[in-house]
Each structure stands twice: as C-alpha cells, then as structure tokens.
Amino acid sequence: MGLEKSIAIVAIEGKAGEPFGKIVDKWFDGSASKKVRLDSLCKTLSLPSDKAKSLRYQLLHRSASAIYEAKRYRTDIAVILVHSFGNPKDGFSDFAAFLRALGADEVTPEL
C-alpha cells in the first residue's frame, strides 16, 4: 500500500522563544521512576541512554509519544513537527543535536 492511503500520527510541538525543557542530565534526579521513564524513552527512540544526557527532555518525550500513538493506531508512520513562532533559530541547535543523536548526518534549518 502506498503512503497516499496510510495513516500517520503527527505530534506537534509549538515553541515561542522557550527551550525544549531541561537537558536530560538536569531533569534526571536519580529517582527510580525517572530512570524507568528515561530508559523507556531511549528504548522507544533506539537511543543509547548515554547519548540522551545532553539532549532536551521534551524532544525525547514528544517524539516517543508520537511513536506510542502510532503503535496504538497500528501504523508505521510517526511524525514530530516542531513549529517555531519566534525567532526561527531559537532551539534549532537543540533540535539538531537531537536529530544527530538519532543518526541524522546533516541537519540544516529551512528558513
């Protein structure tokens, strides 16, 4: 079946000059519940937990939530869409670092 007849799950994150939450290393307080949560997010994203430490927690969480919903609706297509309402460069370095951690070779902004 072609993509024109497929279901896609789209998670949308709107930003207006604020960061993508805390850096994982700052968010993680050593508690058992946060360790379970972080391990689950990393597993869902196929991301080694050591690579997650320097990334923004919100990017991990929002991206994984799209995947969770795609599984729930039994589709293989999950999309995270980030819409910046402020300066287009706000948060881009965090987003690019996240994409590189997931294996992207080159990340450039579309301005």
HELIX and SHEET records of a PDB file:
HELIX    1   1 LEU A    3  LYS A    5  5                                   3    
HELIX    2   2 VAL A   24  TRP A   27  1                                   4    
HELIX    3   3 ALA A   32  THR A   44  1                                  13    
HELIX    4   4 SER A   49  ALA A   52  1                                   4    
HELIX    5   5 TYR A   57  ARG A   72  1                                  16    
HELIX    6   6 PHE A   92  ALA A  101  1                                  10    
SHEET    1   A 2 ALA A   8  LYS A  15  0                                        
SHEET    2   A 2 ILE A  77  SER A  84  1                                        
END                                                                             
